[in-house]
Amino acid sequence: MLKIKAQVFENGTMQEREIALPVSKDFYSLFANRRIAVFPGFCDVHVHLREPGFSYKETIESGTKACAAGGYTDVCSMPNLNPVPDSVEHLEEQLAIIRKDAVIGVHPYGSITIGQQGEELSDLAGMAKDAIAFSDDGRGVQSEEMMRAAMIKAKELGKIIVAHCEDNALLRGGYIHDGEYAKAHGHQGICSESEWGPIARDLKLAEEIGCAYHVCHISTKESVELIRQAKARGVDVTCETGPHYLLMNDSMLQEDGRFKMNPPLRSEEDQKALIQGIIDGTIDMIATDHAPHSAEEKSRGLEKSAMGVVGIETAFATLYSGLVKKGIIPLERLIELLTENPRKRFDIAESGYSVWDLGAEYRIDPETFLSKGRATPFQDWEVCGKCLLTVYNNKVVYIEE
């Protein structure tokens, strides 16, 4: 064991004390003369680990090692897989790989509908024991009656419905935000209503049925306001947004697939509304929507590249640099958004911790990622804060070499 002095996050505040790390004294130089902080293991309720079905993009092993490098000790894996986890049998295929290869806690979602096709409910009751919640992430549930049926069943099972809110009828071939950049560069835009329209629908259903409801990756000012109003009415709703929506907007787009994700980067006005939602508590947590693709799939420009960017290894550093160091939110609020709130909402017990050098300054280089994915809009950003060590269930799962 190696004893060091550090700022440790406990009971909502940072407190200086001595801690013992489960490494030998040979690693003393890694922690010496640094601004050391220790945080509870981060928890991300929205990651794509791509296995089974798409292991060329990511595997449970590569994805969880990347998570550990980002300070995460628990993540919830999305169901857009092959096979889709829509039955006990299909969910077990993913669970078997998790048990064999995951280096941190992985809590899989079951899909809301069979094959994520939106036509028939999955075996929600059968999967309830092993699924953290139910989601068709990657696709919006288009039918109000199907969402109603899902919420009724989820309430009966004591589970959360986690919604990717997207109205396909309003997409009209769009692939970036329907804003100034799209107009100036001749791109097809995605209107904001394609997101906030389904949220408004679902909030009414959740209020009527009394189902626990969580909204994925919100990106528009209207989404923030709808959720703010619903919370004031007592609706059992929580939501997340991603680091890129808080730190970027569509004026920062480039003609490169690493800037393409769903939902897209919105306007500066939307970005400011999201930041306000973080400040006032409307937005409950930050989730990365870590979505790796192959280099070829992300090499086709804004129009034709696959939707999705990686973010699990850059989340804390970008948020700490862009929000905390700029005085927008305190460090304690950031930790609440990354750890306490997601664990509380999804009933995921604390499972470890990560050790950080808050003074480390560096440039984000995707070639250093442990994820198979390399496409990040934060490439070449100068950031502060480097993970040195992550411990999960008393076992070192990442150490900065």
ABEGO torsion letter per residue (X at the ends): XBBBBBBBBBGGBBBBBBBBBBBBAAAAAAABGBBBBBBBBBBBABBBAGOBGAAAABBAAAAAAAAAAAGBABBBBBABBOBBBABAAAAAAAAAAAAAABABBBBBBBBABBGGAGABBBBAAAAAAABABBBABGBBBABAAAAAAAAAAAAAAGBBBBBBBBBAAAAGGBABBBBAAAAAAGBBBBBAAAAAAAAAAAAAAAAAAGBBBBBBGBABAAAAAAAAAAAAAGBBBBBBBBAAAAABBAAABBBBAAABBOBBBBBAAAAAAAAAAAAAGABABBBAGBBBBBAAAAAAEAAABBBEBBAAAAAAAAAAAAAAAAGABBAAAAAAAAAAAAAAAAGBBBAEBBBBBAABBBBBBAAABABABABBAABGBBBBEBBABBBBGGBBABBBX
